[in-house]
Structures are given as C-alpha cells and as structure tokens.
C-alpha cells in the first residue's frame, strides 16, 4: 500500500468513536505482527456449580473479533512474540541457576556446568577460527593444497570476517555429505535423550559407591550453525535426592563437584551413539554420534574468567528465538508447490532441503518426517527444553501473565474462588485487517514497551 493509503487507513481507524476501545483490545496481543482473529463467545463459569457468571460475544467488540497473539517463537516471523518467548525462557533458565519462582536459592551453589554439544563433520567448510590469543587464524591453510575428486581446492588461506558470506559453506559442495547432515539433524533429539539416560546411569553408579543419591537437572537450547547443523547448549545441574521428599531440591553429596560432572559428561558423550534404520541410500543406516568439539565450562555466580548465571541465561534465551536464520530463513513448510523455490542446487541451504526431501521418500516414519521438517533442515525437536524439576515451566509463567493482564485491564477481580473461562470461538483469519490498523497497534505497543522500560529504570535508580 502506498504511503498515502497507509495514512488514510490509520486516520480512518483513529476517527472512529470506538477507537479507544479498539486500542485497549489490541494491547492484549503485545505488539504481535500477525495476530489471530477469533469470532464467537467467551463464558465465565463457576466450576463448582456450572453457573454462567458472564458472557462476552465478539459482536460487541470494535471489530467483531477477539485478537490473540500468534505466539511464534521465531524472531524472523514475529519479533514481539519472539521477545516474549525469549524473556520467558530467560526466566526459566535463570530460576534454575540462581533460584526464585518456586526454586530454592540454594541451587546457586549446586555443581553446574554449561556444555555445548556439536555435530560431527560432514565435509570441510569455511570457518572463522580464533586462536588462544584472540587473533583470527587462516581458515584451512594447507601447504600441499589438496584437490578433491571434483577438481576443487580443499584449502583456504583467508582469515574470514564475521560478515563473510562463505562461512559455513562447504569447500566442495559435491563432496559434502548432505544426506548425512539432514539425517543427523533429524536424530539429534534422540541422541540427546540417550546421552542424558547414559549420564544419569553413570552418576547413579557413582552415587551408590558413596551411599547417596543424585538427580540430574538441565535446560537445553538448540541452535543452528552456519553449516546448517544444530548443536545444543545445555545448563546441566546436579541436585541431591531426599528419599522422604523426592520433590525437595537439595544439594548433592560433597563428592559431586563440577569437575566430576564435567568428566562424566565427557565420558558419556564420547561413547553414546546409535545407528538409524536402513535406507536405500545407506543400507546399514547412518551412525549418529556427537562431534569431537565438546565445550564444557563451570557456571559460577561470580568470579574472573568464569561465565556468570546471567550471561548464560541471556545467551540461551537469545538462541531460543532463532530458527534457521544462520543458514537461510524459511518460515513455511516445504511442499511440492514451493519445493523449486527453496531446494535449489546452487545454494548450501537449498541442497540441504533437497536432501531432506529426497530421503523423505522412504516408507519408514523416521525418514518420512524429513519432508515434514525439510524447512528446518530435518530437525524436528523443540528448540528449548528442560528436565521436569530444573525450574518453573513456561506454562506457569504464561498463566501468571494472563492473570496479570486481566487484572490490569479490569477483566476480572481478585477473589478466592477460581473462575473457569470457556470459549466457543472459530478462526476468522491471521494478521491485522488493514495496514493502518497494524501501524497504530504496533506503534501503541512500542510506546507501552518504552514506558515500561523507563519505569524499570526509575525503580532501579530509586533502589
């Protein structure tokens, strides 16, 4: 829409008598760029008696619909909802590191490490390598300048910058194992599951030797590398276990230190592997294991040279909102209709998608899923997960936010009994009705965020 048309649409909305009510309604989606529009009725019901305490019909609202945030965690799709997801993930991870929100503060002294699990190599790629002194080294300096069977050089004497577009791309695309890469992505969640099982068994054996019991707690975030493979960042914490009260979070036996936990993780990661089911392209299946680069650092509340709990939580939360942006964003599922647009043979990203689609012809469900998740380069796991007793859940945080918003806008009053909300709603569409509506709603949300930021700064200065 032209600029004049956008302004005319915004002015037409602002001139309506119900504009203040519409603006208050849109505040509930928090600046979502593609809200979901629903039509129908919402009933407040007393769960004890079944009595309907009140009814809201969307016909009585300014646009005849209820707006609800899309809730997409991808920053490339909806920045506002992704920021909410990032903030919630930060709170979940932070609470498991330092306590709060139902987690005792004593967890701050429990043995805890920050581990990064990477994928194996499927062929040489351009990389930005820094030495111990922080200086950028040559990418792949080779004296003999080896040549691959396809006639391409397998050496690279350049010192790459962060913005170099060749980073993550193979030196020879024809030599690169694209099939192995997407299969590894698809089975990475299962590899993580087997690793945690093996780690728990190893720690349980050590605990029995000292007549005690321990519990493994973790929070994990998946991140796509530029080469199109996922790797996992995980906070891994050790807790004690009280047989009389399994839900109680206590410190483990003094013999269980961060150094012992680090050694156990390295030992388990080195031997954990499994083979996929056979495939015509690989009759014996693919071996799924971790790459040799395993980085483990002790998490401390403070101290020079050690990463802090806040830095770790912020780092993990940031990557919880990423998708395949490091390789090339694809916000839609791959189908026969759009396959030609995304699975081109001239790009690294396109070759990965094409490999996932090709392998997905197999009848086994493990490989059929590759087509369903081709837009994610085969990866079909959650980007942020945690063990049950690591900390508070995202659901609890979201429920608390919903309650706060209802009280903030006067939708409900604080009372002892619980009111059940029953909705009979149907889907109408996604997105704002006009570009003018979008401009006004997002502008109001931006002003509200700035107001909250200034309020937090003033409170911090006052304290």
Residue, then its C-alpha position, 0 to 999 in steps of 0.5 A: x500500500x502506498x504511503x498515502x493509503x497507509x495514512x488514510x487507513x490509520x486516520x480512518x481507524x483513529x476517527x472512529x468513536x470506538x477507537x479507544x476501545x479498539x486500542x485497549x483490545x489490541x494491547x492484549x496481543x503485545x505488539x504481535x505482527x500477525x495476530x489471530x482473529x477469533x469470532x464467537x463467545x467467551x463464558x465465565x463459569x463457576x466450576x463448582x456449580x456450572x453457573x454462567x457468571x458472564x458472557x462476552x460475544x465478539x459482536x460487541x467488540x470494535x471489530x467483531x473479533x477477539x485478537x490473540x497473539x500468534x505466539x511464534x517463537x521465531x524472531x524472523x516471523x514475529x519479533x514481539x512474540x519472539x521477545x516474549x518467548x525469549x524473556x520467558x525462557x530467560x526466566x526459566x533458565x535463570x530460576x534454575x541457576x540462581x533460584x526464585x519462582x518456586x526454586x530454592x536459592x540454594x541451587x546457586x551453589x549446586x555443581x553446574x556446568x554449561x556444555x555445548x554439544x556439536x555435530x560431527x563433520x560432514x565435509x570441510x567448510x569455511x570457518x572463522x577460527x580464533x586462536x588462544x590469543x584472540x587473533x583470527x587464524x587462516x581458515x584451512x591453510x594447507x601447504x600441499x593444497x589438496x584437490x578433491x575428486x571434483x577438481x576443487x581446492x580443499x584449502x583456504x588461506x583467508x582469515x574470514x570476517x564475521x560478515x563473510x558470506x562463505x562461512x559455513x559453506x562447504x569447500x566442495x559442495x559435491x563432496x559434502x555429505x548432505x544426506x548425512x547432515x539432514x539425517x543427523x539433524x533429524x536424530x539429534x533429539x534422540x541422541x540427546x535423550x540417550x546421552x542424558x539416560x547414559x549420564x544419569x546411569x553413570x552418576x547413579x553408579x557413582x552415587x551408590x559407591x558413596x551411599x547417596x543419591x543424585x538427580x540430574x537437572x538441565x535446560x537445553x537450547x538448540x541452535x543452528x550453525x552456519x553449516x546448517x547443523x544444530x548443536x545444543x547448549x545445555x545448563x546441566x545441574x546436579x541436585x541431591x535426592x531426599x528419599x522422604x521428599x523426592x520433590x525437595x531440591x537439595x544439594x548433592x553429596x560433597x563428592x559431586x563437584x563440577x569437575x566430576x560432572x564435567x568428566x562424566x559428561x565427557x565420558x558419556x558423550x564420547x561413547x553414546x551413539x546409535x545407528x538409524x534404520x536402513x535406507x536405500x541410500x545407506x543400507x546399514x543406516x547412518x551412525x549418529x554420534x556427537x562431534x569431537x568439539x565438546x565445550x564444557x565450562x563451570x557456571x559460577x555466580x561470580x568470579x574472573x574468567x568464569x561465565x556468570x548465571x546471567x550471561x548464560x541465561x541471556x545467551x540461551x534465551x537469545x538462541x531460543x528465538x532463532x530458527x534457521x536464520x544462520x543458514x537461510x530463513x524459511x518460515x513455511x513448510x516445504x511442499x511440492x508447490x514451493x519445493x523449486x523455490x527453496x531446494x535449489x542446487x546452487x545454494x548450501x541451504x537449498x541442497x540441504x532441503x533437497x536432501x531432506x526431501x529426497x530421503x523423505x521418500x522412504x516408507x519408514x516414519x523416521x525418514x518420512x518426517x524429513x519432508x515434514x521438517x525439510x524447512x528446518x533442515x530435518x530437525x524436528x525437536x523443540x528448540x528449548x527444553x528442560x528436565x521436569x524439576x530444573x525450574x518453573x515451566x513456561x506454562x506457569x509463567x504464561x498463566x501468571x501473565x494472563x492473570x496479570x493482564x486481566x487484572x490490569x485491564x479490569x477483566x476480572x477481580x481478585x477473589x478466592x474462588x477460581x473462575x473457569x473461562x470457556x470459549x466457543x470461538x472459530x478462526x476468522x483469519x491471521x494478521x491485522x485487517x488493514x495496514x493502518x490498523x497494524x501501524x497504530x497497534x504496533x506503534x501503541x505497543x512500542x510506546x507501552x514497551x518504552x514506558x515500561x522500560x523507563x519505569x524499570x529504570x526509575x525503580x532501579x535508580x530509586x533502589 
